[in-house]
Amino acid sequence: MPSPLWFPTSAQHWNEALPVGNGTLGGMVFGAPYQERIALNHDRLWAGGVRDRVNPRAAAALPQVRELIFAGREAEAQEIAKETLLGVPPRIESYEPLGDLLIDFAYQGTVTGYRREVDLDAGVVRVTMTKDDIPCVHEIYASHPDQVLVVDLRSSHAERCPYALRVRLDRAVNARMVLEGADAVLRGTTDAGLCFVARARVIGAQSALRDGALTTPWSKQAAILVAAEVGADAEVQVVRRLEAASALGADRLAERHRADWSSHYGRLTVDFAGPDLSARSLPERLAALDAGGADPVIVAAAGIQYRRYLQLCSSRPGSLPSNLQGIWNQDLHAAWNSDFHPNINLQMNYWPHERSNLATTVVPLIDWLESIVPSGAETARRMYGCRGWVLHHVSDRWGCTTPCDGLCGIWPVGGAWMAQHAWWHYQWSGDRALLASRIWPLLHGAARFLIDFLVEAPPGTPAAGFLVTNPSHSPENKFRKADGTITDLTCLATMDLGIIRECLESCIAAAGILGAHADFAAECRATLDRLPPYRISARYGGIQEWIEDHEEVEPGHRHISHLFGLFPGTSIATPELVAAARRSLERRLAHQHGHHQETGWSLGWQSCLWARLGEGDRAYATVRSTLGHRSLPNLMTDAHGHAQVGDAHGITMGLFECLVQDHGGEVHLLPALPSALPTGSIRGLRLRGGHQLDLVWRQGALVAASIRAAADGEVTVRATGIVRRVTLRVGVETIVV
C-alpha cells in the first residue's frame, strides 16, 4: 500500500523536510533533485556543560519568601525569589545542530514524477523521480543496529548511470571539514569545549577526494554512510561504526534496519476505514481535513502511526529522551533551547507510547531520570533543606534541576510528575523486579522530597492547617488579586495537589506490591490525610487553579494545569469534581483565541481531557485542528512557528483514550468513540499489565475484542451494554466480544 504521507515537491525549508533518526543520530531530509541536503543532529550535542547552578542564597531566603507568600505579599516575595531562588546562571544552554550532509548530483536531467514520502512500515524517507528517462530511488534512514545514517541511491535503468556525486559535510560555526582517507570528516568543538565528529563515506561506488569533497564517477547505485559521536572518544567510535557498516554493505544494512524497525513498529496496526484518497498529496488531504472533510485514513496515519515513527526515530535504548523537538533542530540557539520541559512537554512526548506498544522507547526517559537524581538531591538539600530529589520547570543534557527561566521555573513538583511516568512504566509491564530495582528508588526519592518540602499553612490563610507547597505556581500562569496585583507565585497550585496525591498514592501501592517499606507508606498516608481537597470556584464554577479563588488574568491560557487530576491523573473522579472539570475546560476554550493560546500541545492535552469526559467528537475536533492547521508541513506541530514533537504525541494519546481506557481498575472499550470514526480496527494496543488488545467496531458499535495476556489474572471489561469479568491466562488470546 503506498504511503499516504507524500509530497509532490522537495522541501524548500527545514519545516518541510522529513525526519529520520535512530534515537541518537537524526536527519531532516530535503529531497532536492540536484542537491540533497540532510540537516544532521546528535542527541548529546548541547552547549554548556555540567555546572553547579544552586543559588547560594536560596536556603537563607526560603523562610522569608514563604512568610511573605503566606502573608499575601506575593509581589514582595517574587522580587526576593528572582534574586535568591533562581539558578546561577538563570538560563540553561541550547541543544545544537551537528551540521549538514550535502550531496551534489552531476546529472541535471529534467525531473518528472517526483514524489517524497515517509514509508512508515519501512522506517525510511523515500524520494522517487525520473530524470529524463532514468528512474531514480533514494532511500534515507538512520539505522539503530548499526548506528549510521544511510543515503541509498539506486537506478533501475538498464544502461544509463545517473549518479556522479560530490559529498560534503558542513557546519556554519565551530567546525571544519577535512578529507581523510576515504572520508569527509567534520570536526568541531562547542563554546564550552565539547568535541564532536561526523564522518561521511561512499560505498558501492569508487570515490576520490577532489576539490574539497568526496567525488564518485558515474554509477547506477551508491550509498553514503554518516556516523557521528560526541565526547572524548568520538573519533574512535565514529571510525569503528563506519568501518563495521561499510563491511556490511548497503543491502545488508537495509535488511538489518528493516528487521529492527518492523520488530517495533509492526506491533500495532490501525485501520480507520475510509475512502482511498492515496492519489492526493499530504498537503491536499490535511487542507481538506481542516475544512471539515472526512479522511479517517489520514487521521490513523498522521495522528497515530507517524507519531510512533517520530518516537522510534527520537527515543531508543541508549539515547537521551526525546526533547522539545525530538532530536531535530536547525538552530544554534534553539527556541526554548530545544530542552527537556517537565511541566508538560517532556511528559507528553511519552504519554501514548506504553499504549502504542513502544515500551522500549520509554527506557531512555527512565535512564535520564536516574541520571539526574544526584543533581536533584543536591538541589533539594542545598536549596530547600530536604531529602529526596527535585526537578523544576526545565532541564537539559547536563542534569539541571534548579529553577531556571524566570519565576515560572519556581515549580518544585516536576520530579514528582516525572516519577509518575516511572510508575506508569511499571504498571504497563507488571515487572516486579523492575519496580524494586529502578522504579521504587525514583518514586521514593520524589515522594521523600515532597513530604519534607510541604509546610503547614498558618491560621488565617486559605489553606490553614493543611500541608501546602510554598513557593510554587501554576505552570506559566498568573492570577489577579483583589487589590489588582498580578502575580505568579503561590502556595499550592491545584496542579501541585494533583501531582502530590498521585505520587504518594503510587508509593503506597508500590510498597504494597513489594511487601516492603511499610514505614514510608505510612508516612505517605499521613501526609495524604493532611492535604486539602480539590476546591470548586464560586467565581467560575470550575476547579480552582489556585488554593484561593483568584481572578484569572488569562482565562484562555494554553496550560490546563489544574485539570491534571482528570488527565493524565485520575484523582478528579467524583461526579461533582468531574462536572467542575468540564466547566473549567469549557471556560478555557471559550476564551482561547489566536496563535499564542491555541498551541499544538494544548490541543493535544484537550483531546485527552475530552476523551476522559466521554466527549469523543470534541476530542476528535482537537485532533483535526492539530493536523489541519496547527501542524507544520512536515507534520511536526507548530509551536509559534517552531517545530515541536510532544504536541504531536498528545493527539495520539487523545485518540487512544477514545478507543480504550484502563486507568480505573477496569478496561473500558470505546468509551468515547468519535462519530467521524464509525468503523475501524486496531490490533496490538497495549493495556496495563502488558496485555495486548485487539478491537473491531462497525457503525459505531463494538463487534469484536480480544486480549492476549502477558500474565495470569482477571480483569473487568466494560463496553456499551457489557460488563464482563474475564479470566486471563498468560500467552492465551481471550475473546471478550
DACOR-V977301 format. One record per residue. N is the residue number from 0. OMEGA is omega in degrees with one decimal (NA if undefined). NEAR is the number of other ideal C-beta (glycine too) atoms within 12 Angstrom. Layout:
n=N omega=OMEGA near=NEAR
n=N omega=OMEGA near=NEAR
This chain:
n=0 omega=-179.5 near=16
n=1 omega=-179.9 near=22
n=2 omega=174.9 near=31
n=3 omega=-176.2 near=38
n=4 omega=-176.9 near=41
n=5 omega=-176.6 near=34
n=6 omega=-178.9 near=34
n=7 omega=-178.2 near=23
n=8 omega=174.4 near=24
n=9 omega=179.6 near=29
n=10 omega=176.5 near=31
n=11 omega=177.3 near=16
n=12 omega=-171.2 near=19
n=13 omega=-176.9 near=31
n=14 omega=173.0 near=28
n=15 omega=-178.2 near=30
n=16 omega=-175.1 near=39
n=17 omega=-172.1 near=49
n=18 omega=164.4 near=50
n=19 omega=179.1 near=50
n=20 omega=175.8 near=50
n=21 omega=-177.3 near=42
n=22 omega=-178.9 near=40
n=23 omega=-177.3 near=39
n=24 omega=-178.3 near=50
n=25 omega=176.9 near=52
n=26 omega=173.1 near=49
n=27 omega=-170.7 near=44
n=28 omega=-179.4 near=42
n=29 omega=173.0 near=38
n=30 omega=-179.6 near=42
n=31 omega=-174.6 near=26
n=32 omega=-172.6 near=34
n=33 omega=171.2 near=25
n=34 omega=176.2 near=24
n=35 omega=171.8 near=39
n=36 omega=173.1 near=35
n=37 omega=-180.0 near=48
n=38 omega=-170.3 near=44
n=39 omega=173.3 near=48
n=40 omega=170.9 near=52
n=41 omega=-168.9 near=46
n=42 omega=-178.6 near=43
n=43 omega=179.2 near=36
n=44 omega=-178.7 near=45
n=45 omega=169.0 near=40
n=46 omega=176.6 near=34
n=47 omega=-178.5 near=29
n=48 omega=178.3 near=24
n=49 omega=178.2 near=22
n=50 omega=176.8 near=23
n=51 omega=-177.3 near=20
n=52 omega=-176.4 near=37
n=53 omega=179.0 near=31
n=54 omega=-176.6 near=31
n=55 omega=-179.4 near=17
n=56 omega=-170.2 near=21
n=57 omega=-173.7 near=37
n=58 omega=-179.0 near=21
n=59 omega=-176.4 near=18
n=60 omega=-173.4 near=28
n=61 omega=-179.4 near=31
n=62 omega=-179.8 near=20
n=63 omega=178.2 near=25
n=64 omega=179.5 near=41
n=65 omega=-178.2 near=35
n=66 omega=-179.9 near=23
n=67 omega=178.9 near=26
n=68 omega=177.4 near=43
n=69 omega=-179.2 near=32
n=70 omega=-179.3 near=19
n=71 omega=-178.7 near=24
n=72 omega=-174.3 near=22
n=73 omega=-178.7 near=37
n=74 omega=177.4 near=25
n=75 omega=179.2 near=21
n=76 omega=-178.1 near=36
n=77 omega=179.6 near=30
n=78 omega=177.9 near=21
n=79 omega=-177.7 near=30
n=80 omega=179.1 near=41
n=81 omega=-175.7 near=28
n=82 omega=-168.3 near=21
n=83 omega=-175.8 near=29
n=84 omega=179.6 near=47
n=85 omega=-179.5 near=37
n=86 omega=179.8 near=39
n=87 omega=-2.3 near=24
n=88 omega=-172.9 near=19
n=89 omega=178.4 near=26
n=90 omega=175.5 near=26
n=91 omega=-178.1 near=41
n=92 omega=-170.8 near=31
n=93 omega=163.6 near=31
n=94 omega=-172.5 near=45
n=95 omega=172.0 near=43
n=96 omega=177.1 near=42
n=97 omega=-178.2 near=50
n=98 omega=-179.2 near=43
n=99 omega=165.2 near=33
n=100 omega=-178.0 near=49
n=101 omega=-178.7 near=32
n=102 omega=177.0 near=42
n=103 omega=177.8 near=26
n=104 omega=-177.3 near=37
n=105 omega=-177.7 near=23
n=106 omega=-173.9 near=31
n=107 omega=-177.4 near=15
n=108 omega=178.5 near=22
n=109 omega=-175.6 near=15
n=110 omega=171.6 near=28
n=111 omega=175.5 near=17
n=112 omega=-176.3 near=19
n=113 omega=177.0 near=28
n=114 omega=177.5 near=33
n=115 omega=-171.3 near=40
n=116 omega=166.9 near=39
n=117 omega=174.0 near=44
n=118 omega=-174.2 near=36
n=119 omega=-177.2 near=38
n=120 omega=-177.2 near=27
n=121 omega=-178.3 near=28
n=122 omega=-179.3 near=42
n=123 omega=163.7 near=40
n=124 omega=-175.8 near=45
n=125 omega=173.9 near=35
n=126 omega=177.2 near=43
n=127 omega=179.2 near=33
n=128 omega=169.5 near=34
n=129 omega=174.9 near=24
n=130 omega=-167.1 near=30
n=131 omega=178.6 near=19
n=132 omega=-175.0 near=20
n=133 omega=176.4 near=31
n=134 omega=-179.8 near=26
n=135 omega=176.2 near=38
n=136 omega=177.3 near=33
n=137 omega=176.5 near=43
n=138 omega=-177.3 near=38
n=139 omega=178.2 near=48
n=140 omega=173.8 near=45
n=141 omega=-175.2 near=50
n=142 omega=173.2 near=43
n=143 omega=178.5 near=38
n=144 omega=-173.7 near=30
n=145 omega=171.6 near=34
n=146 omega=173.4 near=35
n=147 omega=169.5 near=48
n=148 omega=-174.5 near=51
n=149 omega=170.4 near=51
n=150 omega=-173.5 near=47
n=151 omega=-174.9 near=41
n=152 omega=-177.0 near=41
n=153 omega=172.6 near=28
n=154 omega=-179.8 near=32
n=155 omega=-179.7 near=18
n=156 omega=-174.4 near=23
n=157 omega=-172.5 near=10
n=158 omega=-168.8 near=11
n=159 omega=-176.9 near=21
n=160 omega=-172.4 near=26
n=161 omega=-169.0 near=36
n=162 omega=163.0 near=40
n=163 omega=-164.0 near=30
n=164 omega=169.2 near=42
n=165 omega=-169.5 near=32
n=166 omega=179.6 near=48
n=167 omega=168.0 near=36
n=168 omega=-175.1 near=41
n=169 omega=171.8 near=28
n=170 omega=-171.7 near=33
n=171 omega=-174.8 near=18
n=172 omega=170.4 near=17
n=173 omega=178.7 near=23
n=174 omega=179.9 near=29
n=175 omega=176.7 near=22
n=176 omega=173.1 near=29
n=177 omega=177.0 near=22
n=178 omega=-177.8 near=27
n=179 omega=179.4 near=21
n=180 omega=179.1 near=19
n=181 omega=-169.0 near=26
n=182 omega=162.1 near=35
n=183 omega=-172.4 near=43
n=184 omega=175.7 near=35
n=185 omega=177.6 near=41
n=186 omega=179.4 near=28
n=187 omega=178.4 near=34
n=188 omega=176.5 near=24
n=189 omega=179.1 near=30
n=190 omega=-179.2 near=17
n=191 omega=175.2 near=21
n=192 omega=178.3 near=16
n=193 omega=-178.4 near=30
n=194 omega=174.4 near=28
n=195 omega=-177.0 near=42
n=196 omega=169.6 near=42
n=197 omega=177.2 near=48
n=198 omega=174.9 near=45
n=199 omega=-179.3 near=49
n=200 omega=175.2 near=42
n=201 omega=173.6 near=41
n=202 omega=179.5 near=37
n=203 omega=175.9 near=30
n=204 omega=177.2 near=30
n=205 omega=177.9 near=19
n=206 omega=178.1 near=31
n=207 omega=177.6 near=20
n=208 omega=-174.2 near=25
n=209 omega=174.1 near=18
n=210 omega=174.3 near=13
n=211 omega=-179.3 near=18
n=212 omega=166.1 near=30
n=213 omega=179.3 near=40
n=214 omega=177.9 near=29
n=215 omega=171.7 near=35
n=216 omega=-178.9 near=19
n=217 omega=179.4 near=22
n=218 omega=177.5 near=27
n=219 omega=179.0 near=25
n=220 omega=176.5 near=30
n=221 omega=174.9 near=38
n=222 omega=175.0 near=40
n=223 omega=177.7 near=50
n=224 omega=175.3 near=46
n=225 omega=171.2 near=52
n=226 omega=-178.0 near=45
n=227 omega=177.1 near=48
n=228 omega=-177.7 near=35
n=229 omega=174.6 near=37
n=230 omega=-171.0 near=23
n=231 omega=-177.8 near=14
n=232 omega=-175.8 near=15
n=233 omega=-177.6 near=29
n=234 omega=-177.5 near=25
n=235 omega=-177.7 near=17
n=236 omega=-176.8 near=28
n=237 omega=178.8 near=39
n=238 omega=-179.6 near=27
n=239 omega=-178.9 near=21
n=240 omega=-177.1 near=38
n=241 omega=177.5 near=38
n=242 omega=-178.8 near=22
n=243 omega=-179.7 near=24
n=244 omega=178.9 near=36
n=245 omega=179.9 near=31
n=246 omega=179.3 near=17
n=247 omega=-176.9 near=26
n=248 omega=-172.1 near=21
n=249 omega=-177.0 near=32
n=250 omega=-178.4 near=18
n=251 omega=175.9 near=23
n=252 omega=-179.8 near=39
n=253 omega=178.6 near=35
n=254 omega=-178.1 near=21
n=255 omega=177.9 near=27
n=256 omega=-175.5 near=40
n=257 omega=176.7 near=27
n=258 omega=178.5 near=20
n=259 omega=-177.1 near=28
n=260 omega=-175.4 near=33
n=261 omega=179.3 near=21
n=262 omega=177.4 near=18
n=263 omega=-175.4 near=34
n=264 omega=-174.7 near=38
n=265 omega=-178.5 near=23
n=266 omega=-176.9 near=30
n=267 omega=173.4 near=39
n=268 omega=-177.2 near=28
n=269 omega=175.1 near=39
n=270 omega=170.6 near=26
n=271 omega=-170.5 near=36
n=272 omega=179.3 near=23
n=273 omega=-178.4 near=26
n=274 omega=177.6 near=18
n=275 omega=179.4 near=15
n=276 omega=-173.2 near=24
n=277 omega=177.6 near=22
n=278 omega=179.2 near=14
n=279 omega=178.5 near=24
n=280 omega=179.4 near=25
n=281 omega=178.2 near=39
n=282 omega=178.4 near=28
n=283 omega=-176.5 near=23
n=284 omega=178.8 near=36
n=285 omega=177.4 near=36
n=286 omega=178.4 near=21
n=287 omega=177.9 near=24
n=288 omega=-179.7 near=36
n=289 omega=179.4 near=23
n=290 omega=177.5 near=15
n=291 omega=-179.9 near=15
n=292 omega=179.2 near=23
n=293 omega=177.5 near=24
n=294 omega=-178.4 near=36
n=295 omega=-177.9 near=36
n=296 omega=-179.1 near=35
n=297 omega=175.4 near=43
n=298 omega=177.8 near=43
n=299 omega=-176.6 near=36
n=300 omega=-175.3 near=40
n=301 omega=-175.6 near=43
n=302 omega=-179.5 near=52
n=303 omega=-169.5 near=46
n=304 omega=176.9 near=42
n=305 omega=177.7 near=43
n=306 omega=174.0 near=55
n=307 omega=174.6 near=44
n=308 omega=179.2 near=47
n=309 omega=-178.6 near=48
n=310 omega=178.5 near=49
n=311 omega=178.4 near=49
n=312 omega=-169.1 near=49
n=313 omega=-177.2 near=49
n=314 omega=179.2 near=45
n=315 omega=178.2 near=38
n=316 omega=-177.0 near=25
n=317 omega=179.6 near=21
n=318 omega=166.3 near=37
n=319 omega=173.7 near=42
n=320 omega=177.1 near=47
n=321 omega=-179.3 near=51
n=322 omega=-177.0 near=47
n=323 omega=-178.3 near=45
n=324 omega=-177.2 near=48
n=325 omega=167.8 near=48
n=326 omega=-173.1 near=51
n=327 omega=-178.7 near=43
n=328 omega=-179.2 near=43
n=329 omega=-169.8 near=38
n=330 omega=176.6 near=26
n=331 omega=174.0 near=27
n=332 omega=-170.7 near=23
n=333 omega=172.9 near=32
n=334 omega=-176.5 near=24
n=335 omega=177.9 near=35
n=336 omega=-174.3 near=33
n=337 omega=-169.4 near=44
n=338 omega=170.1 near=41
n=339 omega=-174.5 near=47
n=340 omega=-174.8 near=45
n=341 omega=171.1 near=45
n=342 omega=168.7 near=48
n=343 omega=-166.7 near=46
n=344 omega=179.5 near=47
n=345 omega=178.6 near=43
n=346 omega=-177.2 near=45
n=347 omega=175.5 near=48
n=348 omega=-170.9 near=45
n=349 omega=-178.1 near=48
n=350 omega=-169.8 near=44
n=351 omega=-160.6 near=46
n=352 omega=160.0 near=48
n=353 omega=179.8 near=43
n=354 omega=-174.3 near=45
n=355 omega=176.7 near=43
n=356 omega=174.5 near=38
n=357 omega=-175.2 near=45
n=358 omega=-179.4 near=39
n=359 omega=179.2 near=32
n=360 omega=177.2 near=42
n=361 omega=-178.0 near=45
n=362 omega=178.1 near=31
n=363 omega=177.5 near=38
n=364 omega=178.4 near=46
n=365 omega=178.0 near=38
n=366 omega=-177.7 near=25
n=367 omega=177.9 near=39
n=368 omega=177.7 near=44
n=369 omega=-177.3 near=27
n=370 omega=-178.1 near=27
n=371 omega=-178.7 near=41
n=372 omega=178.3 near=33
n=373 omega=176.5 near=19
n=374 omega=179.6 near=35
n=375 omega=177.8 near=42
n=376 omega=177.0 near=31
n=377 omega=178.6 near=30
n=378 omega=179.1 near=42
n=379 omega=-176.1 near=37
n=380 omega=-171.1 near=25
n=381 omega=178.3 near=27
n=382 omega=-167.5 near=43
n=383 omega=-176.6 near=44
n=384 omega=-175.1 near=20
n=385 omega=169.3 near=31
n=386 omega=-179.2 near=24
n=387 omega=-178.9 near=38
n=388 omega=-174.9 near=41
n=389 omega=172.6 near=50
n=390 omega=-177.1 near=49
n=391 omega=-164.5 near=51
n=392 omega=-178.5 near=46
n=393 omega=173.6 near=44
n=394 omega=-172.9 near=46
n=395 omega=178.3 near=47
n=396 omega=-170.4 near=38
n=397 omega=174.4 near=34
n=398 omega=175.6 near=33
n=399 omega=178.2 near=44
n=400 omega=-179.7 near=49
n=401 omega=173.4 near=44
n=402 omega=178.3 near=45
n=403 omega=174.9 near=41
n=404 omega=174.3 near=31
n=405 omega=-174.8 near=24
n=406 omega=179.2 near=36
n=407 omega=176.1 near=34
n=408 omega=-178.4 near=43
n=409 omega=-175.4 near=52
n=410 omega=-164.6 near=47
n=411 omega=-177.6 near=50
n=412 omega=177.5 near=45
n=413 omega=179.0 near=49
n=414 omega=179.6 near=47
n=415 omega=176.4 near=53
n=416 omega=179.7 near=46
n=417 omega=177.5 near=47
n=418 omega=175.6 near=47
n=419 omega=176.9 near=45
n=420 omega=175.5 near=42
n=421 omega=177.8 near=43
n=422 omega=178.6 near=43
n=423 omega=178.1 near=42
n=424 omega=174.7 near=38
n=425 omega=-176.4 near=36
n=426 omega=-178.3 near=34
n=427 omega=-177.8 near=36
n=428 omega=-173.6 near=29
n=429 omega=-176.1 near=28
n=430 omega=-175.9 near=21
n=431 omega=178.2 near=21
n=432 omega=176.0 near=14
n=433 omega=178.9 near=27
n=434 omega=-176.5 near=34
n=435 omega=-170.4 near=21
n=436 omega=-172.2 near=16
n=437 omega=-173.2 near=29
n=438 omega=-178.8 near=40
n=439 omega=179.0 near=35
n=440 omega=177.9 near=30
n=441 omega=179.6 near=45
n=442 omega=-177.4 near=48
n=443 omega=-178.9 near=40
n=444 omega=178.2 near=39
n=445 omega=179.7 near=49
n=446 omega=178.3 near=47
n=447 omega=177.3 near=36
n=448 omega=-177.9 near=44
n=449 omega=-177.5 near=50
n=450 omega=179.1 near=34
n=451 omega=-173.6 near=26
n=452 omega=-177.7 near=39
n=453 omega=178.4 near=40
n=454 omega=179.0 near=33
n=455 omega=177.5 near=22
n=456 omega=-175.3 near=29
n=457 omega=176.6 near=21
n=458 omega=178.4 near=11
n=459 omega=177.4 near=11
n=460 omega=-175.2 near=25
n=461 omega=-178.7 near=25
n=462 omega=-174.9 near=34
n=463 omega=177.7 near=19
n=464 omega=178.1 near=17
n=465 omega=173.4 near=28
n=466 omega=-177.3 near=31
n=467 omega=167.5 near=38
n=468 omega=177.6 near=45
n=469 omega=1.5 near=40
n=470 omega=173.3 near=46
n=471 omega=174.4 near=49
n=472 omega=174.6 near=46
n=473 omega=-165.0 near=46
n=474 omega=171.7 near=43
n=475 omega=-177.3 near=35
n=476 omega=-179.8 near=37
n=477 omega=174.6 near=31
n=478 omega=179.5 near=33
n=479 omega=178.8 near=23
n=480 omega=-177.7 near=24
n=481 omega=-179.8 near=14
n=482 omega=178.5 near=13
n=483 omega=179.2 near=12
n=484 omega=176.3 near=21
n=485 omega=-173.0 near=21
n=486 omega=176.8 near=36
n=487 omega=-168.6 near=38
n=488 omega=-178.7 near=44
n=489 omega=165.9 near=47
n=490 omega=177.3 near=43
n=491 omega=163.7 near=49
n=492 omega=-176.0 near=46
n=493 omega=176.6 near=52
n=494 omega=176.5 near=45
n=495 omega=-177.8 near=45
n=496 omega=180.0 near=46
n=497 omega=-179.1 near=42
n=498 omega=-178.7 near=47
n=499 omega=179.6 near=44
n=500 omega=-173.1 near=40
n=501 omega=176.6 near=40
n=502 omega=-179.6 near=46
n=503 omega=177.8 near=42
n=504 omega=177.1 near=30
n=505 omega=176.9 near=40
n=506 omega=179.3 near=47
n=507 omega=179.6 near=31
n=508 omega=-179.3 near=27
n=509 omega=178.8 near=39
n=510 omega=178.3 near=29
n=511 omega=179.3 near=21
n=512 omega=-177.9 near=25
n=513 omega=-176.4 near=25
n=514 omega=-176.2 near=13
n=515 omega=173.9 near=17
n=516 omega=-176.9 near=25
n=517 omega=-179.1 near=16
n=518 omega=-179.9 near=14
n=519 omega=176.4 near=28
n=520 omega=177.8 near=29
n=521 omega=177.7 near=18
n=522 omega=177.0 near=26
n=523 omega=179.2 near=36
n=524 omega=-179.7 near=23
n=525 omega=178.2 near=17
n=526 omega=177.6 near=31
n=527 omega=-178.7 near=29
n=528 omega=-176.9 near=17
n=529 omega=176.1 near=27
n=530 omega=176.9 near=36
n=531 omega=175.8 near=32
n=532 omega=168.4 near=25
n=533 omega=-179.4 near=35
n=534 omega=178.7 near=33
n=535 omega=-174.9 near=26
n=536 omega=172.4 near=27
n=537 omega=-178.0 near=13
n=538 omega=-171.6 near=23
n=539 omega=179.4 near=26
n=540 omega=179.3 near=20
n=541 omega=174.2 near=36
n=542 omega=176.4 near=44
n=543 omega=177.8 near=40
n=544 omega=179.6 near=46
n=545 omega=-178.3 near=43
n=546 omega=175.8 near=38
n=547 omega=-174.3 near=33
n=548 omega=-174.8 near=23
n=549 omega=171.6 near=37
n=550 omega=178.9 near=24
n=551 omega=175.6 near=28
n=552 omega=-176.4 near=22
n=553 omega=-174.0 near=25
n=554 omega=179.8 near=29
n=555 omega=-174.7 near=26
n=556 omega=-175.7 near=31
n=557 omega=176.8 near=35
n=558 omega=178.9 near=38
n=559 omega=-165.5 near=51
n=560 omega=-176.5 near=44
n=561 omega=177.1 near=49
n=562 omega=174.0 near=45
n=563 omega=-176.8 near=42
n=564 omega=174.0 near=38
n=565 omega=172.7 near=43
n=566 omega=8.5 near=41
n=567 omega=179.2 near=42
n=568 omega=-177.6 near=38
n=569 omega=-173.2 near=29
n=570 omega=169.5 near=35
n=571 omega=-168.5 near=39
n=572 omega=-179.1 near=23
n=573 omega=179.5 near=17
n=574 omega=-179.1 near=11
n=575 omega=-179.3 near=18
n=576 omega=178.7 near=30
n=577 omega=177.6 near=28
n=578 omega=178.1 near=20
n=579 omega=177.6 near=33
n=580 omega=176.7 near=41
n=581 omega=178.9 near=28
n=582 omega=177.7 near=26
n=583 omega=-178.6 near=42
n=584 omega=179.7 near=40
n=585 omega=178.4 near=27
n=586 omega=179.8 near=27
n=587 omega=-175.3 near=36
n=588 omega=178.6 near=32
n=589 omega=-178.0 near=15
n=590 omega=179.7 near=22
n=591 omega=175.5 near=26
n=592 omega=174.0 near=15
n=593 omega=-171.8 near=12
n=594 omega=-171.2 near=17
n=595 omega=-172.5 near=17
n=596 omega=-176.9 near=27
n=597 omega=178.7 near=30
n=598 omega=-179.1 near=39
n=599 omega=-178.9 near=43
n=600 omega=176.8 near=46
n=601 omega=176.1 near=44
n=602 omega=177.4 near=46
n=603 omega=178.1 near=50
n=604 omega=178.9 near=46
n=605 omega=-179.2 near=46
n=606 omega=179.3 near=50
n=607 omega=179.7 near=45
n=608 omega=179.1 near=42
n=609 omega=178.6 near=41
n=610 omega=177.7 near=44
n=611 omega=178.4 near=39
n=612 omega=179.3 near=34
n=613 omega=-176.3 near=23
n=614 omega=-176.1 near=31
n=615 omega=-178.3 near=32
n=616 omega=178.5 near=23
n=617 omega=174.0 near=30
n=618 omega=-179.5 near=45
n=619 omega=179.6 near=39
n=620 omega=178.4 near=29
n=621 omega=175.2 near=43
n=622 omega=-179.9 near=51
n=623 omega=178.9 near=38
n=624 omega=179.3 near=36
n=625 omega=-179.1 near=45
n=626 omega=-172.4 near=49
n=627 omega=-175.9 near=34
n=628 omega=173.8 near=22
n=629 omega=177.2 near=38
n=630 omega=169.8 near=41
n=631 omega=-177.9 near=35
n=632 omega=-179.5 near=31
n=633 omega=175.5 near=42
n=634 omega=164.3 near=47
n=635 omega=-173.0 near=45
n=636 omega=-178.0 near=47
n=637 omega=175.7 near=31
n=638 omega=-178.6 near=38
n=639 omega=178.5 near=23
n=640 omega=-179.5 near=19
n=641 omega=-179.7 near=29
n=642 omega=168.7 near=45
n=643 omega=-178.2 near=46
n=644 omega=-179.3 near=52
n=645 omega=178.1 near=48
n=646 omega=-178.0 near=48
n=647 omega=-177.8 near=52
n=648 omega=179.2 near=52
n=649 omega=-178.8 near=49
n=650 omega=176.2 near=48
n=651 omega=178.3 near=50
n=652 omega=177.1 near=49
n=653 omega=177.6 near=50
n=654 omega=177.7 near=49
n=655 omega=-180.0 near=48
n=656 omega=175.5 near=43
n=657 omega=-174.5 near=49
n=658 omega=-179.9 near=46
n=659 omega=172.4 near=41
n=660 omega=179.8 near=38
n=661 omega=-177.7 near=32
n=662 omega=-173.0 near=33
n=663 omega=179.2 near=18
n=664 omega=175.3 near=18
n=665 omega=-179.7 near=24
n=666 omega=-178.6 near=40
n=667 omega=-176.8 near=34
n=668 omega=-179.8 near=40
n=669 omega=-178.0 near=42
n=670 omega=-176.5 near=31
n=671 omega=-175.6 near=34
n=672 omega=178.1 near=38
n=673 omega=178.2 near=36
n=674 omega=178.4 near=20
n=675 omega=178.8 near=32
n=676 omega=-171.0 near=39
n=677 omega=-175.2 near=23
n=678 omega=178.8 near=28
n=679 omega=176.1 near=36
n=680 omega=174.7 near=28
n=681 omega=-175.2 near=39
n=682 omega=179.5 near=25
n=683 omega=177.0 near=32
n=684 omega=-172.2 near=44
n=685 omega=176.4 near=38
n=686 omega=172.5 near=44
n=687 omega=-174.0 near=33
n=688 omega=179.1 near=30
n=689 omega=177.7 near=31
n=690 omega=178.6 near=41
n=691 omega=-173.2 near=36
n=692 omega=169.2 near=46
n=693 omega=-178.8 near=35
n=694 omega=171.1 near=41
n=695 omega=177.0 near=29
n=696 omega=178.8 near=31
n=697 omega=178.6 near=18
n=698 omega=175.2 near=14
n=699 omega=-177.0 near=21
n=700 omega=176.6 near=21
n=701 omega=179.2 near=34
n=702 omega=178.3 near=24
n=703 omega=175.2 near=23
n=704 omega=176.6 near=38
n=705 omega=-179.1 near=30
n=706 omega=171.9 near=42
n=707 omega=-168.7 near=28
n=708 omega=172.9 near=26
n=709 omega=179.9 near=28
n=710 omega=174.5 near=23
n=711 omega=176.8 near=18
n=712 omega=176.5 near=23
n=713 omega=178.9 near=20
n=714 omega=174.3 near=33
n=715 omega=179.4 near=22
n=716 omega=-178.8 near=35
n=717 omega=171.4 near=26
n=718 omega=179.9 near=30
n=719 omega=179.4 near=20
n=720 omega=-176.3 near=11
n=721 omega=164.9 near=21
n=722 omega=-171.1 near=17
n=723 omega=173.4 near=23
n=724 omega=-172.0 near=16
n=725 omega=175.1 near=31
n=726 omega=-178.2 near=18
n=727 omega=175.2 near=31
n=728 omega=-173.8 near=18
n=729 omega=178.4 near=18
n=730 omega=-176.7 near=15
n=731 omega=174.4 near=19
n=732 omega=-178.2 near=22
n=733 omega=178.3 near=30
n=734 omega=-180.0 near=19
n=735 omega=179.0 near=35
n=736 omega=NA near=27
